[in-house]
Amino acid sequence: MKRSADQELFDRSKLLRGIVRACEKTPVSSQVMEGIVDDIEAELQQRHHREVSSAEIGEMVLTKLRPLNEVAFVRFASVYRQFQGIRDFTDTLSQLQDTESPMYAEDLPQSTEPPLTYTTPVLFS
């Protein structure tokens, strides 16, 4: 359901286009973006109720973008949350900073494991 109370079917390609746009010129790969859409689509299919608001889908995207790339997160938030001015950007950036861990890279435990990557779930029909 849209903000205007209009209803429309879930459009996977529309969601992917929004994520691709937010992730332009960031290191987020197309496979990761596809994985985000796959995950959201799978979560929506598992729900008992079939009607979901666009606001809820937007928050799902933001939850997945936040740990991946701050720039993509802010870009998506600016469109999805309809930022009207610089104040909206600064408020969002402040929230990002407030919830970030105060640790610095040199304080993090060093791992010999390869870095984690975002994987795409396999759905069976």
Secondary structure, 3 states (H helix, E strand, C coil): CCCCCCCCCCCHHHHHHHHHHHHCCCCCCHHHHHHHHHHHHHHHHCCCCCCCCHHHHHHHHHHHHCCCCHHHHHHHHHHHCCCCCHHHHHHHHHHHHHHCCCCCHHHCCCCCCCCCCCCCCCCCC
